[in-house]
Amino acid sequence: MAEQLVLRRPDDWHVHLRDGAMLDAVLPDTAKSFARAIVMPNLKPPVTSVAAARAYRQRIEARIPAGLSFTPLMTCYLTDTTDPDELARGFADGVWVAAKLYPAHATTNSDQGVSDLARIRPVLERMARIGMPLLIHGEVTEAEIDLFDREAVFIERLLKPLADSLPELRIVLEHVTTEEGVRFVREARPGIAATITAHHLAINRNAMFRGGIRPHFYCLPVAKREKHRRGLVAAATSGDPRFFLGTDSAPHLKRDKEAECGCAGLYTAGVALAIYAEIFAEAGALDRLEPFASLNGPAFYRLAPNETRIRLERTDTPVASELATDLGPLVPFRAGEAVGWRLAETSESMRAAS
């Protein structure tokens, strides 16, 4: 088996960088591994205006560690009152590359999300006309629907009708977690894709309950049964260009994860590339890691792939039990364990073959 792997520098097509002191703490991990990242807009208050997106982008750019090249790609947080003209203006000006649909109350800081797709129909129609991608957290939120079924119900009840009614709308089903989600993307019309996280490839729902309640494995969407994890691995390693890398790295302080009502989200930015490499190696598909990590996403977003390269090295690499921040400790994914790969080099001078 290969002891090292050189590939075009990847991008992260779904990440939470937060703001303020947390942004200071977590941005370096993403900027070391990825050349670009789609930055989620669910701050408090959310990023709903062009001015807010510009200001947030500037805060991120001001914190990029010296010597690293990193481009944040900003997104608009959709609400029931989003103005189609404001959205289109931000897209035309290159401030936003996509808009994010959070069903109201589906996940962290989504209380101002969309309550009914009918309320944003003019927004979606404008997005279809101008080619602006719609990024979807694909879960229904009704309390009577089982938590583990919410993605499948969303796809059947809302996503399929939306895709059929607006055939030009470009859609990403983000952090897909189920066989039903994989099947939908594979059978869908052109212009539909999905991101897959490292943690949903690595764990099933047993991780949350092994030996007791394990809050540092709790995320939304939650990890599902083993059959779904295997379906995600098959999709990610298949070479299908409709699936690409999106970590959904979502940092929360240790005290907030371990609280009586703990936060959903896993901090994976520092280990995500190693875990993806582990999964692809186990599947005998290391030759397909570069398309998944570095080519499929840019193709969907109509961007050029990165010219610089990274080198991954196969070696056991310990993961810290906790990471210190100015706000308190943060527990990373695979804390206190080891991952089987490490990022050995990021070359800004080595150019990928054209």
LINURTA-V434453 format. One record per helix or strand of 3 or more residues. SS is the DSSP state (H for helix, E for strand). FROM is the first residue (numbers start at 1). LEN is the number of residues. Records with the same first field share a line. If there is no record, write none. Layout:
SS=FROM-LEN + FROM-LEN
This chain:
E=4-5 + 12-5 + 36-4 + 71-7 + 96-8 + 133-5 + 171-3 + 192-5 + 243-3 + 308-11 + 338-14
H=20-14 + 50-13 + 84-9 + 117-14 + 147-19 + 179-9 + 198-5 + 205-4 + 215-3 + 226-11 + 254-4 + 272-11 + 286-16
